[in-house]
Amino acid sequence: MFQPLRILVVDDNRDNADSLAELFEMEGHHSKVAYSGEEAITAYLNTDFDIAFMDVMMPGKNGVESFLEIKRLKPEAKVAGSDKPLKLDKQATFFAVAGPLAKDDSIVAENVAITERRGDKPTKVLNRLGARTVADFKELPAVNTLDIVPAGKPGLFKVFYQGKPLAKAKVSVITPSGWAREVHGGDDGTFTVALPWRGPYVFEVQHDDRTPGKRGEEAYDQASYVTSLTVVQPQGVEPLPALPAAKPH
């Protein structure tokens, strides 16, 4: 029997948030929109949501920081927890999946849409946007078309595209404090990152494929992929303090 979910969608891009929330409503779920991390925290204090989809990069409180604040203020909050991939369609930028994980859990989401870029020659682009949250650093297989997975030990990761290692991938790394850096993978798709602070780290990689194709009956001219991995380092030094929220102009 179908059971509708109570879903919170969080993105500072209002068009993105509204489009995804409308999609959930069309599928029979109950959705609420928050346009900032601060709004998400207030919404979670007032409602028990079944799952939250958060944009990672937001002004003020980012997605990771907002999730940690929600869990601090409301530890019993019900959020995403599943051992099966969650596949959802939306337009534009990806959302990270927020949720508490058991030792062997891995939560995966992949969102697909075809959009049109206007210009002298309109171009149809397949946007395939993924996110993964893991509980530890054990080696995992790739699931999303573009995927970042732990490679068996803390600080070692691997990027895959269409199930094969993606060479020389450029990966962005961020923490809730605002600390960020870029690293580059090797020919075998692996990269290493020092994880000195306790707490969550978010990895993001992008890849464009100029090969035309079809999704169902709809043709596209090229494809654009963005995916993220969120992992929590349980050991290390005290995390850096989070940056203060930006003041409105």
MARZA-54618 format. One record per residue (C-alpha): y, x, z; residue number from 0; residue in three letters; chain. Coordinates in steps of 0.02 Angstrom, whole numbers, plus 50000, padded with zeros to 5 digits. Example, Ala and Ser with C-alpha at 12.3 -4.5 7.8 and 13.67 -1.06 7.14 Angstrom:
# residues 2
vonu y 49775, x 50615, z 50390, i 0, aa ALA, ch A $
vonu y 49947, x 50684, z 50357, i 1, aa SER, ch A $
***
This chain:
# residues 249
vonu y 50000, x 50000, z 50000, i 0, aa MET, ch A $
vonu y 50171, x 50067, z 49951, i 1, aa PHE, ch A $
vonu y 50279, x 50118, z 50099, i 2, aa GLN, ch A $
vonu y 50463, x 50149, z 50057, i 3, aa PRO, ch A $
vonu y 50539, x 50308, z 50129, i 4, aa LEU, ch A $
vonu y 50706, x 50329, z 50217, i 5, aa ARG, ch A $
vonu y 50783, x 50474, z 50121, i 6, aa ILE, ch A $
vonu y 50941, x 50574, z 50154, i 7, aa LEU, ch A $
vonu y 51020, x 50661, z 50003, i 8, aa VAL, ch A $
vonu y 51146, x 50798, z 50042, i 9, aa VAL, ch A $
vonu y 51255, x 50882, z 49910, i 10, aa ASP, ch A $
vonu y 51441, x 50921, z 49901, i 11, aa ASP, ch A $
vonu y 51433, x 50876, z 49716, i 12, aa ASN, ch A $
vonu y 51452, x 50687, z 49727, i 13, aa ARG, ch A $
vonu y 51383, x 50652, z 49553, i 14, aa ASP, ch A $
vonu y 51224, x 50749, z 49591, i 15, aa ASN, ch A $
vonu y 51199, x 50664, z 49759, i 16, aa ALA, ch A $
vonu y 51235, x 50489, z 49695, i 17, aa ASP, ch A $
vonu y 51119, x 50511, z 49544, i 18, aa SER, ch A $
vonu y 50971, x 50567, z 49651, i 19, aa LEU, ch A $
vonu y 51000, x 50431, z 49780, i 20, aa ALA, ch A $
vonu y 51006, x 50300, z 49641, i 21, aa GLU, ch A $
vonu y 50841, x 50366, z 49573, i 22, aa LEU, ch A $
vonu y 50759, x 50347, z 49744, i 23, aa PHE, ch A $
vonu y 50825, x 50169, z 49758, i 24, aa GLU, ch A $
vonu y 50753, x 50127, z 49586, i 25, aa MET, ch A $
vonu y 50584, x 50188, z 49649, i 26, aa GLU, ch A $
vonu y 50594, x 50068, z 49796, i 27, aa GLY, ch A $
vonu y 50649, x 50189, z 49933, i 28, aa HIS, ch A $
vonu y 50799, x 50177, z 50051, i 29, aa HIS, ch A $
vonu y 50923, x 50317, z 50023, i 30, aa SER, ch A $
vonu y 51083, x 50374, z 50106, i 31, aa LYS, ch A $
vonu y 51205, x 50505, z 50039, i 32, aa VAL, ch A $
vonu y 51299, x 50640, z 50133, i 33, aa ALA, ch A $
vonu y 51425, x 50750, z 50042, i 34, aa TYR, ch A $
vonu y 51428, x 50893, z 50167, i 35, aa SER, ch A $
vonu y 51323, x 50974, z 50301, i 36, aa GLY, ch A $
vonu y 51432, x 50896, z 50435, i 37, aa GLU, ch A $
vonu y 51403, x 50721, z 50363, i 38, aa GLU, ch A $
vonu y 51215, x 50756, z 50356, i 39, aa ALA, ch A $
vonu y 51211, x 50801, z 50541, i 40, aa ILE, ch A $
vonu y 51303, x 50640, z 50587, i 41, aa THR, ch A $
vonu y 51187, x 50536, z 50478, i 42, aa ALA, ch A $
vonu y 51031, x 50612, z 50556, i 43, aa TYR, ch A $
vonu y 51094, x 50576, z 50732, i 44, aa LEU, ch A $
vonu y 51107, x 50391, z 50686, i 45, aa ASN, ch A $
vonu y 50950, x 50368, z 50580, i 46, aa THR, ch A $
vonu y 50769, x 50429, z 50581, i 47, aa ASP, ch A $
vonu y 50746, x 50487, z 50402, i 48, aa PHE, ch A $
vonu y 50573, x 50523, z 50330, i 49, aa ASP, ch A $
vonu y 50636, x 50664, z 50219, i 50, aa ILE, ch A $
vonu y 50798, x 50756, z 50179, i 51, aa ALA, ch A $
vonu y 50846, x 50843, z 50017, i 52, aa PHE, ch A $
vonu y 50987, x 50968, z 50046, i 53, aa MET, ch A $
vonu y 51088, x 51075, z 49928, i 54, aa ASP, ch A $
vonu y 51078, x 51252, z 49997, i 55, aa VAL, ch A $
vonu y 51248, x 51315, z 49939, i 56, aa MET, ch A $
vonu y 51383, x 51202, z 50014, i 57, aa MET, ch A $
vonu y 51555, x 51241, z 50087, i 58, aa PRO, ch A $
vonu y 51566, x 51231, z 50275, i 59, aa GLY, ch A $
vonu y 51390, x 51212, z 50344, i 60, aa LYS, ch A $
vonu y 51264, x 51259, z 50209, i 61, aa ASN, ch A $
vonu y 51095, x 51173, z 50192, i 62, aa GLY, ch A $
vonu y 50998, x 51294, z 50301, i 63, aa VAL, ch A $
vonu y 51128, x 51294, z 50440, i 64, aa GLU, ch A $
vonu y 51140, x 51104, z 50436, i 65, aa SER, ch A $
vonu y 50952, x 51085, z 50451, i 66, aa PHE, ch A $
vonu y 50946, x 51202, z 50601, i 67, aa LEU, ch A $
vonu y 51087, x 51105, z 50686, i 68, aa GLU, ch A $
vonu y 50996, x 50940, z 50656, i 69, aa ILE, ch A $
vonu y 50839, x 51008, z 50737, i 70, aa LYS, ch A $
vonu y 50939, x 51074, z 50885, i 71, aa ARG, ch A $
vonu y 51026, x 50908, z 50917, i 72, aa LEU, ch A $
vonu y 50880, x 50796, z 50874, i 73, aa LYS, ch A $
vonu y 50714, x 50889, z 50890, i 74, aa PRO, ch A $
vonu y 50615, x 50729, z 50862, i 75, aa GLU, ch A $
vonu y 50695, x 50699, z 50691, i 76, aa ALA, ch A $
vonu y 50564, x 50653, z 50562, i 77, aa LYS, ch A $
vonu y 50585, x 50757, z 50405, i 78, aa VAL, ch A $
vonu y 50477, x 50822, z 50263, i 79, aa ALA, ch A $
vonu y 50302, x 50881, z 50305, i 80, aa GLY, ch A $
vonu y 50165, x 50879, z 50174, i 81, aa SER, ch A $
vonu y 50026, x 50989, z 50106, i 82, aa ASP, ch A $
vonu y 50047, x 50917, z 49931, i 83, aa LYS, ch A $
vonu y 50184, x 50952, z 49802, i 84, aa PRO, ch A $
vonu y 50330, x 50830, z 49799, i 85, aa LEU, ch A $
vonu y 50385, x 50803, z 49619, i 86, aa LYS, ch A $
vonu y 50548, x 50711, z 49590, i 87, aa LEU, ch A $
vonu y 50666, x 50693, z 49443, i 88, aa ASP, ch A $
vonu y 50854, x 50720, z 49460, i 89, aa LYS, ch A $
vonu y 50999, x 50783, z 49359, i 90, aa GLN, ch A $
vonu y 51085, x 50951, z 49388, i 91, aa ALA, ch A $
vonu y 51068, x 51072, z 49534, i 92, aa THR, ch A $
vonu y 50915, x 51092, z 49644, i 93, aa PHE, ch A $
vonu y 50889, x 51034, z 49822, i 94, aa PHE, ch A $
vonu y 50794, x 51130, z 49954, i 95, aa ALA, ch A $
vonu y 50664, x 51035, z 50055, i 96, aa VAL, ch A $
vonu y 50702, x 51033, z 50241, i 97, aa ALA, ch A $
vonu y 50562, x 51006, z 50364, i 98, aa GLY, ch A $
vonu y 50458, x 51076, z 50508, i 99, aa PRO, ch A $
vonu y 50301, x 51165, z 50452, i 100, aa LEU, ch A $
vonu y 50134, x 51197, z 50533, i 101, aa ALA, ch A $
vonu y 50057, x 51370, z 50519, i 102, aa LYS, ch A $
vonu y 49974, x 51346, z 50349, i 103, aa ASP, ch A $
vonu y 50096, x 51222, z 50270, i 104, aa ASP, ch A $
vonu y 50189, x 51245, z 50108, i 105, aa SER, ch A $
vonu y 50308, x 51110, z 50043, i 106, aa ILE, ch A $
vonu y 50348, x 51112, z 49858, i 107, aa VAL, ch A $
vonu y 50470, x 51006, z 49756, i 108, aa ALA, ch A $
vonu y 50506, x 51010, z 49570, i 109, aa GLU, ch A $
vonu y 50640, x 50906, z 49483, i 110, aa ASN, ch A $
vonu y 50653, x 50884, z 49294, i 111, aa VAL, ch A $
vonu y 50786, x 50810, z 49181, i 112, aa ALA, ch A $
vonu y 50852, x 50833, z 49004, i 113, aa ILE, ch A $
vonu y 51041, x 50843, z 48986, i 114, aa THR, ch A $
vonu y 51155, x 50870, z 48836, i 115, aa GLU, ch A $
vonu y 51282, x 51009, z 48824, i 116, aa ARG, ch A $
vonu y 51424, x 50958, z 48711, i 117, aa ARG, ch A $
vonu y 51513, x 51077, z 48594, i 118, aa GLY, ch A $
vonu y 51521, x 51118, z 48409, i 119, aa ASP, ch A $
vonu y 51334, x 51088, z 48408, i 120, aa LYS, ch A $
vonu y 51267, x 50977, z 48548, i 121, aa PRO, ch A $
vonu y 51119, x 51058, z 48636, i 122, aa THR, ch A $
vonu y 50985, x 50969, z 48735, i 123, aa LYS, ch A $
vonu y 50931, x 51068, z 48887, i 124, aa VAL, ch A $
vonu y 50777, x 51041, z 48993, i 125, aa LEU, ch A $
vonu y 50829, x 51073, z 49174, i 126, aa ASN, ch A $
vonu y 50680, x 51110, z 49284, i 127, aa ARG, ch A $
vonu y 50733, x 51137, z 49464, i 128, aa LEU, ch A $
vonu y 50615, x 51185, z 49604, i 129, aa GLY, ch A $
vonu y 50610, x 51222, z 49789, i 130, aa ALA, ch A $
vonu y 50477, x 51286, z 49907, i 131, aa ARG, ch A $
vonu y 50474, x 51301, z 50097, i 132, aa THR, ch A $
vonu y 50337, x 51404, z 50181, i 133, aa VAL, ch A $
vonu y 50284, x 51432, z 50361, i 134, aa ALA, ch A $
vonu y 50233, x 51615, z 50350, i 135, aa ASP, ch A $
vonu y 50211, x 51763, z 50233, i 136, aa PHE, ch A $
vonu y 50031, x 51737, z 50177, i 137, aa LYS, ch A $
vonu y 50000, x 51758, z 49990, i 138, aa GLU, ch A $
vonu y 50013, x 51595, z 49892, i 139, aa LEU, ch A $
vonu y 49983, x 51545, z 49711, i 140, aa PRO, ch A $
vonu y 50126, x 51488, z 49599, i 141, aa ALA, ch A $
vonu y 50146, x 51299, z 49582, i 142, aa VAL, ch A $
vonu y 50317, x 51267, z 49505, i 143, aa ASN, ch A $
vonu y 50352, x 51325, z 49327, i 144, aa THR, ch A $
vonu y 50472, x 51453, z 49398, i 145, aa LEU, ch A $
vonu y 50415, x 51499, z 49572, i 146, aa ASP, ch A $
vonu y 50446, x 51625, z 49712, i 147, aa ILE, ch A $
vonu y 50300, x 51651, z 49831, i 148, aa VAL, ch A $
vonu y 50260, x 51765, z 49978, i 149, aa PRO, ch A $
vonu y 50148, x 51911, z 49927, i 150, aa ALA, ch A $
vonu y 50052, x 51939, z 50087, i 151, aa GLY, ch A $
vonu y 50166, x 52031, z 50207, i 152, aa LYS, ch A $
vonu y 50343, x 52008, z 50279, i 153, aa PRO, ch A $
vonu y 50476, x 52057, z 50155, i 154, aa GLY, ch A $
vonu y 50362, x 52060, z 50002, i 155, aa LEU, ch A $
vonu y 50379, x 51921, z 49873, i 156, aa PHE, ch A $
vonu y 50334, x 51884, z 49692, i 157, aa LYS, ch A $
vonu y 50418, x 51785, z 49552, i 158, aa VAL, ch A $
vonu y 50312, x 51688, z 49427, i 159, aa PHE, ch A $
vonu y 50357, x 51598, z 49266, i 160, aa TYR, ch A $
vonu y 50228, x 51483, z 49187, i 161, aa GLN, ch A $
vonu y 50096, x 51555, z 49302, i 162, aa GLY, ch A $
vonu y 50128, x 51736, z 49253, i 163, aa LYS, ch A $
vonu y 50231, x 51871, z 49343, i 164, aa PRO, ch A $
vonu y 50412, x 51871, z 49285, i 165, aa LEU, ch A $
vonu y 50471, x 52051, z 49262, i 166, aa ALA, ch A $
vonu y 50643, x 52113, z 49315, i 167, aa LYS, ch A $
vonu y 50697, x 51948, z 49393, i 168, aa ALA, ch A $
vonu y 50865, x 51947, z 49483, i 169, aa LYS, ch A $
vonu y 50849, x 51863, z 49653, i 170, aa VAL, ch A $
vonu y 50988, x 51806, z 49769, i 171, aa SER, ch A $
vonu y 50956, x 51810, z 49957, i 172, aa VAL, ch A $
vonu y 51061, x 51717, z 50086, i 173, aa ILE, ch A $
vonu y 51055, x 51677, z 50272, i 174, aa THR, ch A $
vonu y 51145, x 51543, z 50375, i 175, aa PRO, ch A $
vonu y 51271, x 51674, z 50432, i 176, aa SER, ch A $
vonu y 51335, x 51691, z 50254, i 177, aa GLY, ch A $
vonu y 51256, x 51862, z 50229, i 178, aa TRP, ch A $
vonu y 51199, x 51880, z 50049, i 179, aa ALA, ch A $
vonu y 51134, x 52010, z 49928, i 180, aa ARG, ch A $
vonu y 51048, x 52027, z 49759, i 181, aa GLU, ch A $
vonu y 50883, x 52115, z 49728, i 182, aa VAL, ch A $
vonu y 50786, x 52148, z 49568, i 183, aa HIS, ch A $
vonu y 50600, x 52128, z 49543, i 184, aa GLY, ch A $
vonu y 50484, x 52253, z 49463, i 185, aa GLY, ch A $
vonu y 50381, x 52241, z 49305, i 186, aa ASP, ch A $
vonu y 50245, x 52150, z 49405, i 187, aa ASP, ch A $
vonu y 50368, x 52019, z 49471, i 188, aa GLY, ch A $
vonu y 50367, x 52084, z 49650, i 189, aa THR, ch A $
vonu y 50520, x 52125, z 49754, i 190, aa PHE, ch A $
vonu y 50548, x 52181, z 49933, i 191, aa THR, ch A $
vonu y 50685, x 52129, z 50053, i 192, aa VAL, ch A $
vonu y 50719, x 52191, z 50229, i 193, aa ALA, ch A $
vonu y 50719, x 52043, z 50351, i 194, aa LEU, ch A $
vonu y 50801, x 52116, z 50507, i 195, aa PRO, ch A $
vonu y 50861, x 51953, z 50586, i 196, aa TRP, ch A $
vonu y 50759, x 51813, z 50658, i 197, aa ARG, ch A $
vonu y 50780, x 51646, z 50572, i 198, aa GLY, ch A $
vonu y 50780, x 51573, z 50396, i 199, aa PRO, ch A $
vonu y 50808, x 51665, z 50232, i 200, aa TYR, ch A $
vonu y 50835, x 51578, z 50065, i 201, aa VAL, ch A $
vonu y 50789, x 51661, z 49899, i 202, aa PHE, ch A $
vonu y 50849, x 51594, z 49732, i 203, aa GLU, ch A $
vonu y 50808, x 51645, z 49554, i 204, aa VAL, ch A $
vonu y 50864, x 51579, z 49383, i 205, aa GLN, ch A $
vonu y 50782, x 51596, z 49213, i 206, aa HIS, ch A $
vonu y 50829, x 51531, z 49039, i 207, aa ASP, ch A $
vonu y 50703, x 51504, z 48899, i 208, aa ASP, ch A $
vonu y 50772, x 51480, z 48723, i 209, aa ARG, ch A $
vonu y 50608, x 51410, z 48657, i 210, aa THR, ch A $
vonu y 50626, x 51227, z 48599, i 211, aa PRO, ch A $
vonu y 50498, x 51101, z 48655, i 212, aa GLY, ch A $
vonu y 50463, x 50922, z 48707, i 213, aa LYS, ch A $
vonu y 50448, x 50830, z 48872, i 214, aa ARG, ch A $
vonu y 50348, x 50676, z 48830, i 215, aa GLY, ch A $
vonu y 50426, x 50609, z 48671, i 216, aa GLU, ch A $
vonu y 50598, x 50685, z 48702, i 217, aa GLU, ch A $
vonu y 50636, x 50850, z 48617, i 218, aa ALA, ch A $
vonu y 50747, x 50986, z 48691, i 219, aa TYR, ch A $
vonu y 50824, x 51145, z 48618, i 220, aa ASP, ch A $
vonu y 50807, x 51261, z 48767, i 221, aa GLN, ch A $
vonu y 50759, x 51260, z 48951, i 222, aa ALA, ch A $
vonu y 50849, x 51314, z 49109, i 223, aa SER, ch A $
vonu y 50756, x 51348, z 49271, i 224, aa TYR, ch A $
vonu y 50817, x 51371, z 49450, i 225, aa VAL, ch A $
vonu y 50703, x 51385, z 49601, i 226, aa THR, ch A $
vonu y 50719, x 51432, z 49784, i 227, aa SER, ch A $
vonu y 50606, x 51488, z 49925, i 228, aa LEU, ch A $
vonu y 50648, x 51460, z 50109, i 229, aa THR, ch A $
vonu y 50552, x 51560, z 50239, i 230, aa VAL, ch A $
vonu y 50580, x 51591, z 50425, i 231, aa VAL, ch A $
vonu y 50566, x 51765, z 50499, i 232, aa GLN, ch A $
vonu y 50494, x 51739, z 50675, i 233, aa PRO, ch A $
vonu y 50533, x 51915, z 50735, i 234, aa GLN, ch A $
vonu y 50681, x 52033, z 50730, i 235, aa GLY, ch A $
vonu y 50852, x 52054, z 50806, i 236, aa VAL, ch A $
vonu y 50970, x 51914, z 50857, i 237, aa GLU, ch A $
vonu y 51035, x 51823, z 50702, i 238, aa PRO, ch A $
vonu y 51214, x 51850, z 50649, i 239, aa LEU, ch A $
vonu y 51332, x 51708, z 50700, i 240, aa PRO, ch A $
vonu y 51364, x 51576, z 50567, i 241, aa ALA, ch A $
vonu y 51528, x 51580, z 50474, i 242, aa LEU, ch A $
vonu y 51657, x 51452, z 50532, i 243, aa PRO, ch A $
vonu y 51675, x 51296, z 50426, i 244, aa ALA, ch A $
vonu y 51808, x 51305, z 50292, i 245, aa ALA, ch A $
vonu y 51969, x 51217, z 50338, i 246, aa LYS, ch A $
vonu y 52026, x 51079, z 50219, i 247, aa PRO, ch A $
vonu y 52176, x 51121, z 50110, i 248, aa HIS, ch A $
***
